[in-house]
C-alpha cells in the first residue's frame, strides 16, 4: 500500500508540473494573439484612413473585443505600436492614442 501511495504522489507531482507548463503557454499564446490583432487592426487603420490612424483605447476595445487592460498590455508590449498623448487646450494629456509605427506605413513625425 505504501508503494502505491508513492507512485500516485509522484504521478500527481508530474501531472501538476505538466499542467502548469500548459497553462503558462496558453497565457503567453493569448497575449501574443491579442498583440497581433492590435497590430493588424492599427496597420489597417493607418493604411485605409484619411487621418494618421491614431485610435483610443475605447475604440480599440470596441473593435477588438478586448478589455482596457488587454489593450494597454498589448499596446505597450508591441514594438510596432506606439502610444501618444492627446493634449487639451492647456497642454495637459487627457487621452491616450495608439498608432501603428511599422516600416511599411509612411508616417509623418508626431511632433
N, C-alpha and C positions, 0 to 999 in steps of 0.2 A: 504494500500500500504506500509505503514511503517513496518507493521508486516512481510510482505513478504520479504522485504529487510533484515530485521534482521535474518530471518530464512535462507535466501540464504547466508548471510555473515557468519553465524555460521556453515553452512554446508561446505562452502569454507574453513574455518579455520580447520575444522576437516579433510577434504579431503587433505589439504596441509600437515598436520601432518602425515597422513597415507602414503602419497606418499614419504615423507622424510624418514620415517622408512623403507619402502620397498627399497628405493634407497640405504640406508645405508647397509641393509642386502645383497643386490645384490653386493655391493662393497666388503664387507667382504667375501662373498662366492667366488667371483672371486679371491681374494688374496689367500684364502685357497686352491682353486683348483690349482692355479699356484705353490704354495709351495709344495703341494703333488705331482704334476707332476715332479717338480725338484728333490724332494727326491727319487721318484721312478726311474727316469732316472739315477741319480747318483748311486743309490744302484745297479741297473742292470749293470752299467759300472764297478763298483767295483767288483762285483761277476764274470763277464764274461771276463774282460780284463786282459791282462798279466801285465800291469803296475798297478799303485796304484789307478787308476780310477779318477785321477785328471783331470778336464776339465776346459777350459777357458770359459769366458762369451760368447765369439764369438761362440764357439762350442755349448754351451747350447742354445744360441739364434737360431741357425740353426735347431737344433733337436727338440726344444720345441715350436718353432714359437712364441717366446716372444720378446719383446723389451729388450734392455740392462737394462733399469730402472726396468722392471719387474723381470728380472733375478736377479739383485742385491738385490732388495727388498725381493724376495722370499728366496734368499740365506742367507741374514743376519737375516731374521725373523725365520728361521728354527733352531730347536735345534739339528737336525740330520745332518746338513750340516755345514762344517767348511770351512773357507777361508784360503788360504795360499798364500804368495807372491812367485812369480817366480823371482829368483835372477840372475843377469847377472854376467859377469866376474869380475866386480869391486865391487860386493856385494850390488848393488842397486836393489830395486824392480822394475821390468819392466813389470810384468804380474800378474794377479790375477787369482788364481786357486780356484775352488770349489771341494770338495770331500765329499763323504758320510761318516759319522762318527757314524753309528749306532752300537749297541752291537752285531748284528747278522753278522757283517763282520769283519774278522780278519784283523787287521791293524798294521803295524809297526809304531813306533814313528816317527813323521815327522822330528825330528832333532837328 
